[in-house]
Amino acid sequence: MAKRAPRADGVEEGSLVIVPLPNGTTRVLWMLEVATYEGLAPYGGKRYFRFLVMEGTLPESPGNDELAALHVAASPGGAFPGRANVWKGWFCGDLPDDFRVVGARASPQEHDSLRAAQGTMVFQGAEDVRAELYKSWRMIHDRPALEAEWARAREAREERQRERQRTRTLPKMLREKAFVSWSEMWPPRVVREARRIFHDATRDLITLQAKGTKRQRTAVLKRIVTELNALYDTEGCIETVEREAVILRIEELASLVGVSNEDEKLTGHRDW
């Protein structure tokens, strides 16, 4: 459930909002919906924005003629079947101070294809939107350097992962700060509880390494999913990205204690 958001910063349906980019240019968002969730976490009480991205880059303070000439940008991912090929987005949370209203445009009619939810890109927040817009500029104007950065970052990640795989132990996993990226999307209590569930299970597996049976170790690993089911029931906090991270970590623990998740025998009872 949502209600129309307060207009303290002037951002409302139909607003044209400027997004400054690191290269000194700007992009414009056309707001389709600005509202506040009244439901449960993680969005409860937060404002969300559904928008269209306008094509082209503009100076910091575009004039009325420049704004009037803007067209909706094409989607980077291509057209959704049966829908217009336009760049739609959504994010929840606060707007940075430099996201300014620079004009307004009448909103599309209710049944206009521009309003269709299909093909909408979901962002982690306003800064994620800015980063994606800047990346789209660099893909056209600075692509060789951007691709070189991606290659270096990928190589560094792969080396860190290889090193972790070579040296991974239960005590090391017990000390790891898991699910760091979750803090960008979920309340601290959710992240703390997920970490607590894995911490307790890892500690119990360490205890069972010396004298425990394979059945006992399996029970501990399955308990992780049972407790995460309870967390999911109250918080709705496990989506695709989180699910993959959770299953991977369970399988990493399992591999260290001689247990397999083949046929999802450890994770098949998940509700998420």
N, C-alpha and C positions, 0 to 999 in steps of 0.2 A: 504494500500500500504506500502511496506517495501523496504528498500535498505540494502545492505550488510553493516554491522557495521564496524566502524574503529577498528584497531587491536592494539590500544595503550597498552592493557594489555596482548596481545598475544592470547586472546581467540577467536577462530574462529571455523568454521565447522570442525569437526573431532578432536578437542582438547579433551584431557583427563584432567579434572579439579578436583583437590583434594579438599575435603570439610572436614576441621578439626571438630571433634565432642568434646563435653565437657568431655568425658571420656578419652581423649588422643589418640583415634584412628581416622581413617579417612575413608571416602567413596569417590568413584570416579564417576564423571558424564562424560558421553561421549556426546559431543555436536553434535546434528543433524542439528541445524540451529542457527545462531547468526546474527541478523539483527536489523535495527532501523526503527520504525514506522515513516512514513511521514504524517500520517493522523491527525485527531482531537484528543482532549483529550478523555480519560485520558492518552492514551499511546503516543500521538504525540511527536516525538523527543526523545523518550526513547528507549533504547536497550532492546530486548527481547531474550530469550534463550529457545530453545526446546532441550530436552536431554533425554538420557537413563541413568538409574541408574545401575551401575555395582554391582555385588554381592560381599558380604564379606567386612570385614574391613581390613585396611592395616595400616602399620606404617606411621609415618608422611612423610617420604621420601622413597616411594617405589622404588624398582629397576626396570629396564627394563623387567626382567624376570617375576616379579610379575605383572606388568601392562599387559604384553602380555598374561598372563594366565587368565585374568579376563573374565568372561562371564556376559551377561546382566542378571540382577536380575529379578526374577518373580514379577509380579504385586501384591501388597498387597491385591488388590480387586479382584484378579482372572482374568481369560482370558476374553477379550471382544469377543463376538460371531464371529467366523470366522477369528480371528486374533491371532497372537502369544501372549502367556502369558508373556509379558515383562512389566517392570516398566518404563513408559514414563512420562515426566513432562514438564511443561512450567512455566516460570515466566518472569516478566518484571521489569526493574529497574537496579540499580547499583549492581556490585559484591563487596562483602567485600574484603578487602586487602588480607585476608588469603585464599581466593579461588584462588589457583595457578594452572597454566598449568604445568603438570608433564610429558606430552607426547602427542602423537597423534596416531590416528588410521584411516585408510581409511574409509570414510563415506559409509553407505549402499547405494546401487543403488537406483535410483529414485523410482522404483516400489517395492522395498523390503518392506515386511510387517512391518519391524521395523520402517519405516517412516510413516506409517498410523497414522492419527490423532486420530482415535477411541481409547478410553481408556486412553487418556492423562490426568494426574492429573494437575490441574491448581493451582499454588501456589501464595500467596500474594507477595512474594519476595524471595530473596536469603536466608534470615534468616528463613523464613517459611520452605524452603527446608531443611535447616540444622536441624531444630527442628523435622521435620518429619523423617529424617534419624536417628536421635538420638532416637526418639521414637521407630523406628523399631528395633534398637539394644536392647533397654530396654524391648521390648515385648518378646524377646528371653532370655535375660540374667538377667533381673531385674523386671520381670513381677509382682510379689506380691507387691513390693514397688510402682510400677507405678499404679497398680489398686487401691491401698490404697490412693494414692494421688488423683486419679480421683474421688474416692468416697467422700473424704473430700471436694474437690473443688465443686462437684455437690451439696453436702449438704449445703455448704456455699451459693452457688448461689440460691438454692431453698429458703433458709431462707431469703436472701435479697429480693427475689421476693415476698415472702409472706408478709414481712414487708411493702414493697412498696404498695402492693395491699391493705393492711389494712389501710394505712395512705394516700393513693393517693388523691389529690385534684387538682383542676385546678391551683391555685396559685403555688403549688409545682411543677406541670408539667411545668409551665411557667419558673421556675428557673432551671429546669433540662438541662444539656448539652447533647442534644440528638445526636445519630449517631456518637459516638466517634470513633468507628472502621472504619468508612468511610474514615477517614483521611489517612489510610494505603493504600487506593486504588485510591481515587479521589482527585483532586486539591482542595485547600482551598476554592476557590470561590464557588465550588459546595456544599461543606459542609455548608458554610455560608448561601447560598441561601436556602437550605433545612431547615436549622434551622430557618431562617427568616420566611419562609412560615408557619411553625408550631407555631412559637412565635406569629406572628400576629393573626393566627386563635385562639390560646389559649387565647390571650388577648381579642379578640372580644367575645369569649364564656363567659369569666368572666363578661364582660359588659352586655351580654344578659341574664345572670343568673337571674338577678333581675326582668327585665321587658320584656325580649324578648320572642318571640313565638317559638314553636317547629319548625315551618317552617323556621324561621330565623336561628335557630341553625343548622338545617339540611343544609341550604344554605352555612353556614360558613364551615362546614365539607366537603361538596362537593367541595368547592372552593380550598381546600388543593389539591385535586387530579387534578383539572384543572390547578393550578399553577405548580404542579409537572410534568404534561404533557408537559408544555412549557419548563421546565428545561430539561426534557428528550429529547425533540426535539433538543435542542442545544448542550447538553453534552453527551447524551447516557449513563446516569449515574445510571440507576436503573436496576439492574439485580436481580437474584432470592433472594439473601440474603437481599438486600436493599428493595425489594418489600415486603417481609414478615415483616420487621421492620416497614416500613411505614404503612402498613395496620393494624398491631397491635397497633401502636400509635394512629391512627385514631379511632380505636374501643375503646381504653382506654378513649380518650376524649369523644367519643359519650356516653359511659356508665355513665359518670359523669353528662351529661346534658339530660338524658332520651331519647336518640336516639339510634336506633339499625342499624347495618349494615347487617341485614338479607337480603339474596338474593343480596348482594353487592349493595344495593341501594345507599350507599354513595361512593363506590369505583368502581362500575361497568363501569364507563366511562373512566377508566384509559387506557393509551396507552402502559403501561409497564407491 
